[in-house]
């Protein structure tokens, strides 16, 4: 009798276990199916975002995220994309290519995501590029290295201006001002190397000669005295800096300490209010290329600046504007063709008409680079960025 009870009890327990097992298996199957189609179901459109939020590039990353958030809020407040609200999934790549590659793996494995906005550093964008291509996840980024054009990644789209375009623009500007013997100080990565090569080639085309080039390490080099002593002894009539504002401010201050007085030029990596905040009078007179000036009366630009300042309590820079435009372009694509990655990619590759944003008119060429007719010449005068008259 006891044996029968024990046998029945064992059977009952086994039945319960089997029932629970089948129930859990059913639940897991349903969850898996939902995750595969989550990007096209529910009431949200998920967009990935990646750039530096810590380290020397944090100011750029913060601007980019704020610009993307502002655009998403405006879209959501107007009813969203086909009735669905945008939700941003943000990640900090720390300006580290390895971290950027890890995040790319994470994003391509997240079936909710329809597209991605990022990265700031060219080296980070290049590290993630093949992963996004393989995962067929559309990305609009602001990396500026010419290498992107050469590699032609199918799922990457560059909304910023290439270093080849910017470097040539600034090199010709220097030539027009009679400067034929520049020294180049460059960030030792894809970004700085691309600028160095472009400027060197353009100077040679114009009949000039780069008297020397010296590199430094992003987030590492703090003492530029030996490098600047070499520049001082090189016979240079000017300096081109292929780098960012944090290192640029340090270079400016150490030039001042050494009594090195040469005209300094750069591209949009230097064009930040933070360069003036950090460099003070040591960067007075420096010149850079840029996409816009906050005092430009253009109504579209001023509406954006007013909204951004109201939301974040500060004036936006170029990269805030670029990610604002990037979010609007990606949203336009999703609205037109839905959330299928391949359809979004095809739409971006052949925009039906130029997107008119706060950074100007945007279309993508055969290399998926944005095309721009020209850039703005900017100078630091009286401790403020102003339009250069030369």
N, C-alpha and C positions, 0 to 999 in steps of 0.2 A: 504493500500500500504506500509506504513511504517512498519506495522507488518510483512508483507511478506518479506521485505528486511531484517528486523532484524532476522526473522526465517532462511532465506537463509544464512545470515552472520554467525549465530550460528552454522548452519549445516556445513558450510565451515570450521569454526574454529575447530569444533569437528573432522572433517575428517582429518585435518592436524595433530591434536594431536594424533589420532589413528594411522596415517601413521608413525609419528615419533616414537611412542611407539613400533610399530612392527619392525621398522628399528633398534631401539636400542636393542630390545630383540634379534633380529637376530645377532647383533654384539656381544652381551654378550655371546650368545650361542657359537658362533665361538671362542671367546677368551677362554672360559672355556674348549672347546674341545682341543684347542692348548696347554693349560697349562698342560693337563693330559698327553700329548704325547711329551712335549717339550724336555724331556731327550733323545728322540730318533729322534728328528727332528732338522732341522737347521744345522748350521756349527760349533756348539760348544758342548763340553762335560763339564758339570758343576760339579765341585767337591767342597763339603763343607770343611771348615777347622775351627777348634776351639781349642784354648789353651789360656793361659794368655798373654796378651800384655801390661797389667798394673799390678802393685803390685810386690811382691818379686819374682814371677816366670816369670817376663817379659823377662828376658834375655833368658830363655829357650824357651818361646813362639816365640820370635823374630827369634831365630835360627831355630826353627821348620818351621816357615812360610817361611823363606829364603830358607831352604833346599827344601821344597815343590815347591816353585816358580822356583828354579833353575832346578829341575827335569822337571817341566812343560814346561819351556822355551826350554830345550833341546829336549823334545818330540815334541813340536810345531814347532821348527826350522827344525826338521827332517820330517815334514809333518803331524804331529798330530796323532791322533788315528783314523785309517781308514779314513783319510782325514779331520777329525774334530779337531778343536783347543780346548785345555783345558782352561777353565776359572775357577779360584778359587774364591769362595765366603767365605770370612774370617770373623770370629767373635771372640771377646775377652770374655772369660769366667771369667776373673779376679781371677782365682783360687777359685771361689765360686761355690759350688755344686748346689745351687739354680739357679744361672745364667746359669750353664752348662745344667741343666734340661730344662730351658726355651729355650735355643738355640737348644737343641735336638728336642723340640716340633716344633720350627720354621723350622728346617731342614727337619724333616719328613713330614711337610706340604708343602714343596717346591718341586713340581713335576719335576722341572728341574734337581735336584741332582741325580747323579748316585751312589755316595758314599761319605764318609766323612773321613778326616784325623784329629785325635785328640784323647783324650785330653792329657795334660801333667800330671795333678794331678790325682791320683787314685780315690780320693773321687769324683772328677768331672766326671770322666769316669763312675764310678759306678752309679752316679745319673742319667746319661743319658742312661745307658745301657738298662733298660727295655723299654724305649721309642723307642730306635732304633730297638730293637727286635720286638716290636709291629708294628712299621712302616715298618719293613723289609727293612731297609736301611743299607747297609754294612759299617762298620767302621773299620779302622785300627788305633789303638791307641798305646800310649806308657806308659799307666798306669802299675805299676809293682806289685800291691798288689796281694797276693795269692788268695784273695777272688774271683777274676775273674775265676780262674780255678775251684773253688768249685761251682760257680753259673752256669758256662758254658753257656754264652750268645751266641745264634746261629749266630747273625749278627755282633759280635765283634771279632776282630782278634788283638792279641798283638804282635807287632814287637819287642818290647824291651825284656829284660831278666827279668824274674820274681824275686820278692824279695826273694822268697824261694830259688831260685838258687843262687842269689847274696849273700844273708845272709849266706847261708851254705858255700859258697866259701870263704868269708872273715873270718867266724868263724874258719874254718879249717886252714886258713892261720895264724891266730893268735895263734892257738894251735900249729902249726908247729914251731912257733917262741918262744914257751915256755910260752905263756901267758894264764893262767888258771883262772884268777879272774877279768874279765872285769866288768866295770860299763857301763850301757847303758843309753844314753841320746837320747830321741826320740821325734819326732814331733807327737803331739797328734791328729792323724787322721788315716785313713785306711793305708796310706803309712807307717808312722812311727810305727804303731802298728804291722803291718805285719812283718817288719824288726825286731822289738823287740822280737816277739814270735819266729821267725825262729832262730835268733842268740841265744836266751836263750835255745831253745831245742838242738841246735847243740853243744853248750858249754857243756851242761849236758851229751850228748852222748860221748863227748870226755873226760869225767871225771873231767871237771872243774865246776866252780860255778859262776854265775852272782851275784856279791856282792850287787847289787842294781840297780834299774832303775828309772829314773826321766824324766818327760815329760815337754814339753813347747808348746806354741801355735804359729802356723805359722802366720806370719805378726803381731803378738801382743807382744810376749815376747822379751824384750830388755835387761833386767837385769838378768844375770845368776849367780850372786855371791852366793846367798844362795844355789842354786842347786849345784854349783861347790864346795862349802864348804862341802856339804854332801858327794860328790864324794871323796874329799880329805881325809875325815875322815872314809871312808868306807873300806880302805885297798885294794882298787883296784890296779891291776898291769897294767891296760890299760883302754882305753875308746873306746867304739863303738858308733858312732853318726848315728842315723837313721833319717837323715834329709837332708836339702839342703844347698847349699854353703853360702847363705846370713847369715843364723843363725849360720852355722858352723864357719864363719869368726868371728862373735861376740863372740862365745864360745871360740875360740882360743885366741883372744885378752884378754878376761877376765881371762882365765887360766893363761896367762902370767902375768897379774897384781896380781893374787893370788899366784904366784910362784908354780903353779901346773904343774909338769913336768911328763907327762905320755905319752906313745905311743898312738896315735889316729888313728883309722881305720874307714872306711865308704864305701859306695857303690857309684854308678854313680851320685847320687844326690849331692855329694861333688865334683865330678870330673869336675871341670870347671876352666878355667884360672881366672875367677872372684874370686874364693876362694883365690888365691894368691894375686890378685890385692887388695882385701879388707882386707885380713888377714896379709899380709906381712910376716915378719920373725916369727910371732906367729904360723903359720901353717907349718913351715919348718919341714920336716920329716914325715908329715902325709901320710897315705897310703890308697888307695882306689882300688876298682875293676873298670874295664872299658872295652869297646869293642874295642877301638883302640887308638893309640897314633899318633898324627900328623906327627911325624918324622919317622914312619914306612915306609920303602921303597916300600911297596906293590904298583904296578903300578896303579891298579884300585883306590885305596885310594888316591894316589898322584894326579891323574887326577882330582878327585873330589875336593880335597883341593885347587888345582890351580884354578879351575873354580870358586869355592866359594869365594876364596880370591879376585879374579879379579872382581867379581860381587859386593861384599859387603865390601871389604877393611879390612877384619879380618879373622882369622883362624877359621874354623868351630869346634864345639864341637860334642859330641856324638849325641845330639838330632837333630842337623842339618842333620847329616848323616842318622839318623833313619827315618826322614820324607822325605828325598831325596829317600831313598830306598822304603818307603811306597808308595810314589807317583808312582814310577816306577812299583811296583808290582800291584797296582790298575789299572794302565794303561794297563799293560800286560793282566790282566783279562778282561777288557773292550774290548780290541782289539780281544781277543779270542772268547768271547761269546756275545758281544754287551752290551746294557745298561739295560737289564732286571735285576732288583735287585736280584731275586732269583737265576738267572744263575750266576751272579757275585759272590754271596755268595757261591754257590756250587763249583765254580772254585777255590776260595781262600781256601776253606776247604780241597781240594785235588789238590794242585798244581801238575801239570804233572811232574815237575822236580824242584829241589831246585833253588830258585832265588839267583844268586851270585851277591851280592851287595857290597857296600863300608863297611858295617858293618859285612860282612861275608856271609855265605851260610844260606838262610832262607827257612824253611818249617814250617807249622803249624801242631801241634799235635791234638789229639782228643778234647783237651780243647781250641783249637785255640790259644795256646801259641807258640811262635816261639821257635824252638829247637836250642840250641847252644852247642858246645862241651866243651868249656871252656871260661874263661875270661882272661883279661890282668891284671897283678899286676903292679900298678903304685905308685910312691912315689914323693913327692915334695923335690927336691934336688937342692940347689943353686938357689932357686926361680923359678924353672922350673919343669914341670911334666916330669918324666923320668920313664923308665922301672925299676921296683924293682929287685934287684939281689937276693932277698931272697924269 
